Amino acid sequence: MENNTKPKRKSPFSRFQTDRYTWHDNIIIIVLLFLGLTILAIIAEIIMDIIVALIFGGADNGALNMFVMYIVTAGQWIVFLGYELITKRNRPMAKALTPKAKGNTLKMFLLGMLIGGGENALCILIAIIHGDIYLVFDCFKPLPLLAILFAVLVQSSSEELMCRNFLYQRLARGHKSPLVPILGSSLIFMSMHLLNDGISLVPILHLVAIAVFYSLIVYYFDSIWFAFGAHTAWNYTQNIIFGLPNSGIVTEFSILKLDASVASSNFIYDPAFGVEGAPLALCFTIVSIILTIIIGRKHRQKNPLQVWE
């Protein structure tokens, strides 16, 4: 008897997709889901902000204001990690946040802090020597500084949770090429900052570059903790230690204060976006990307694109 069953028609994109690919892994579906979760995260942040305001009675305190600004981003953790844990299909991705991922070690976290804070401090030092900025001592209060460090860790790691965990793992699960999760999550990360004060071409390019750098660490070393440390140290160094704008955000509390700066942007410093908005920091990040690829290729695991199923 002749079999008239027609062969299943393959998608023109099937050669780019893994055997695990389903409609859930469609890029459009993932982006829409990400936007929906982001809206819920914003609502969670607003609720947390109201609760904190009720607790502290709207006290006008620079250190407290900075702590609250950063800590309310725990709403992003609640929504995105909560979604991963309550949905069976996404639950394994939460393991990529734990020590079960081989690269998630204290050593990698501290290395991330050293590189993130060191690169930022080097850019600032060059800006000071070049005469672009002048910093003066303001205050040193250990307890508020430690509290804000924790809050910055919450904020910075929440963005990594959203982009280098949720988006990266969802895109990696259904696509063969690592370029899809690396570039996809990096472009979304950049778009999250498009409404920040002082945004321009160089900051946009640097946001993409730094996101690619962190994604490559996840790809080659299976370590989102490195990104947690690097992102935290970068923000804390620029905003809280040196008192400079951080992605357009001007601090109300810091060890040092900006006394004077040049009126226009140059290769080393951007008055609106800090050192991360200038070409020098972008060049340093590009060098970091190149070194990560060179070192990562030599140490990559048997399955470098770690996908948690």
Number of C-alpha atoms within 10 A of each C-alpha: 3 4 5 6 6 6 6 6 6 8 9 7 8 13 12 13 18 14 11 10 17 11 10 14 18 15 18 11 12 17 17 11 14 18 12 11 17 18 14 17 21 16 15 20 21 15 14 18 18 13 13 15 14 11 10 10 9 12 11 9 11 14 19 17 18 22 21 17 16 18 23 24 25 19 24 26 21 15 21 21 21 13 16 17 16 10 10 11 11 17 16 16 22 20 15 25 19 15 13 12 18 12 21 21 17 13 12 20 19 17 17 26 24 17 18 24 21 16 21 23 19 14 20 24 13 16 21 16 10 11 12 20 20 15 16 13 14 13 11 13 10 9 9 17 19 12 16 24 21 17 23 26 22 22 25 23 25 22 20 26 23 22 25 32 24 24 24 26 25 24 27 26 22 24 23 18 15 17 15 17 28 25 17 19 28 24 19 17 22 18 13 12 15 15 9 14 15 17 16 13 10 18 26 18 16 23 25 20 23 25 27 25 24 27 29 23 23 27 26 22 24 24 28 29 30 28 30 27 24 29 26 24 28 25 24 27 24 24 26 27 19 23 25 27 24 23 23 21 15 17 20 15 25 26 18 19 21 16 11 13 17 13 10 10 18 16 13 21 27 26 21 24 24 27 30 31 31 23 20 20 25 24 13 17 22 17 12 18 20 12 13 18 17 11 11 17 13 10 12 15 15 7 9 16 21 19 18 16 14
